[in-house]
Amino acid sequence: MSLIYTTPSRQFPTGVSLSLQRRLALIDYAARTHSWIIEDDYDSELRYGAAPLPSLQSLDGSGRLIYTGTFSKVLFPSLRLGYVVVPDALLDQFIELKHLSDDHLPLVDQATLALFLESGAFYSHIRRCRREYAARHALFLDLFARSDLPLTFEHSDGGMNVVGFLPDGSDDAAWSRRLQEEGFDVPSLSHYAIEPTRPGLVFGFTAFPADRLRAEFKRIRPILEKLAKVHRR
Ligand SMILES: Cc1ncc(COP(=O)(O)O)c(C=O)c1O
């Protein structure tokens, strides 16, 4: 028996999502090996292109799925509210665990959130975020596409960040450090990796309105061009 933790909607930071075939294979594996799966569906509300694939939880018929979500992305992280949907077989253990780990979560925040959900305002908020973020996402990718910068954006249909892959052999940590010196907080892919990985940079885009994105792109472009030249030498 084992415990599998997975983010099938969208791996952070690469943005890759698990295909339907691999979702079904994972569920089958869990059933065969009597394993539990924790599905961390932390930002599935933010999809800008095609409709998302069905969650593992909705595909699972074996009751081995523990589904978690959070309000950190669609509301704000300091709210510290999330949720977990557990199979009946684990309910008592989870209630006990919850008591052991933290008995007193902020009631006022939860009650306020409940009202926000019941009123329907939460859903219009998500629709508005999705519309605005989709526009920022498209603009961000368009700015890069119109340049001749050697960054490629491969897995980009949602979320709050996009990865620009760098030419093979680039030292992404050095790129990131140089950008930091100029005031850009753009972590490298290697920063998140346990094993050597393709070099890349992780850009956030949702916090910036269109004007700001355009202005900052103007500023970052020459820095990236210089870094790319150093790389070619
Ligand atoms: C993979 C993953 N799961 C969950 C979360 C949300 O965590 P929390 O609800 O503790 O803010 C994040 C936040 O960035 C995340 O990257």
The ligand as a Tripos MOL2 file, in Angstrom:
@<TRIPOS>MOLECULE
LIG
   16    16     1     0     0
SMALL
NO_CHARGES

@<TRIPOS>ATOM
      1 C1          1.0170   22.4600   -5.5810 C.3       1 LIG1
      2 C2          0.3150   23.4410   -4.7000 C.ar      1 LIG1
      3 N1         -0.6860   22.9860   -3.9110 N.ar      1 LIG1
      4 C3         -1.3690   23.8350   -3.1000 C.ar      1 LIG1
      5 C4         -1.0720   25.1740   -3.0570 C.ar      1 LIG1
      6 C5         -1.8500   26.0750   -2.1510 C.3       1 LIG1
      7 O1         -1.4040   25.9480   -0.8600 O.3       1 LIG1
      8 P1         -2.1650   26.7160    0.3290 P.3       1 LIG1
      9 O2         -3.6110   26.3600    0.2320 O.co2     1 LIG1
     10 O3         -1.5110   26.1850    1.5700 O.co2     1 LIG1
     11 O4         -1.9330   28.1850    0.1510 O.co2     1 LIG1
     12 C6         -0.0350   25.6820   -3.8430 C.ar      1 LIG1
     13 C7          0.3040   27.1090   -3.7700 C.2       1 LIG1
     14 O5          1.0870   27.6470   -4.4740 O.2       1 LIG1
     15 C8          0.6640   24.7880   -4.6760 C.ar      1 LIG1
     16 O6          1.6690   25.2400   -5.4600 O.3       1 LIG1
@<TRIPOS>BOND
     1     1     2 1
     2     2     3 ar
     3     2    15 ar
     4     3     4 ar
     5     4     5 ar
     6     5     6 1
     7     5    12 ar
     8     6     7 1
     9     7     8 1
    10     8     9 2
    11     8    10 1
    12     8    11 1
    13    12    13 1
    14    12    15 ar
    15    13    14 2
    16    15    16 1
@<TRIPOS>SUBSTRUCTURE
     1 LIG1         1 GROUP 0 **** ****
